[in-house]
Amino acid sequence: MIQSGNKPHRETEPSNRSSERARAMAALDLSKLVKERKFWVASFLVAWAAALQGHMMWVQRQDAFKDKFGDPDAPNKVTEGEQPAPSGDGLAGEQQGMVTADGEFR
């Protein structure tokens, strides 16, 4: 089929019109969606669940750090000055090793 003149093909006109209609309908549907209460409730629930999951991951990371390195808020035996109770035989330092002032075992 040969076209004469500058008229566009008949086949392209309906697709252009239908795409324009689709855009107009999408904009209309989107404006209706934004006005609905269900949309905002669902959006809030999704955002709340994502925030809760992020918080739980952060708490889990904090607990893993405390398990690995100890609790920084717990009393420290070295800095608090608490020494373990000596055993009755007087040889506990020789059996377990003595700690020098520079932190070496001897």
N, C-alpha and C positions, 0 to 999 in steps of 0.2 A: 504494500500500500504506500503510495507516494503522496507526500503532503505538499501542497503548494502554498506559498506565502509564508508569513512569519507566525502562523497560528501554532500553538503548542499541540502536541499529540493529545488526543482525547484520553488516552490511557493515563497520562500524567495528571490531568486535572482532578479526577476524583481522588487520587492518592494525596495530592496537595490539600484538598479540602478536608479529607478525612484526618490528615495529620493536624490540621488547624483545629478541627473539632475535638480531636483527642487531647490536644494541649489545653483547650478551653475547658473540657470536661475534667481534666486532671486538676486544673487550677480551682475549679468549682468544688470538686471532691475534697481537695486539700483544705479549702476554707471551711467546708462543712466538718471535716475531721478535727480541725483545730478548735472548733466551737463546741465539740462534744465533750461531755464530762468523762465518759468512759476512757477517752484517749488520754486525758490528763491523769486519771487514776492509774491506768496501766503504765504510763510513763514514769509516774512517781514510784510505783512498785519496782519497776526495772532498775531505776536509779538507786533506790534504797537497797535492793539486793546486791547490786554491784558494789556499793559502798560498804555493806556488811562483809562481803567476801574480801574486799581489800583490807578491811580492819582485821579480820580473822587471820589473814596471811601475815600482817604486820605483827600481831600478837604471837603467832607461831614462830616467826623469826626472832622475836625478843626472847621467847622461851628457849629456843635452840642456842642462842648466845649465852644465856644464863647457865644452861646445862654444860656448855663447852668451857666457859671461862669463870663460872661462879657468879653468884649474886653480888653486885657491887654494894648493895645496901646491907648485906649480912655482916655481922661483926667478924673482923679478921683477927685471927689469933696472934699474928706477928705484930700488927699495929696496935692492938688493944692491950698487949702486954700479958696476955694469958699464956701460961706455959703448961704443957701437959704434966699431969701428976707423975712424979718419979716413982719407979717401981721399988719395991722393998729391998732388992739385992744390991743396989748401988752400981750395977754394971750395965745399966740400960744405955748409957752414952757410948760405952765401948762396943756393945753388941750392934747397935743401930747406926753408929757413926755420929760424930760430933760436928756441929755446924760452926764454922769460924765466923769472924766478924765480916769477912768479905763474901760470905755465902757459899763456901766450899765445904764439902764433907770430908772429914778426916777420921 
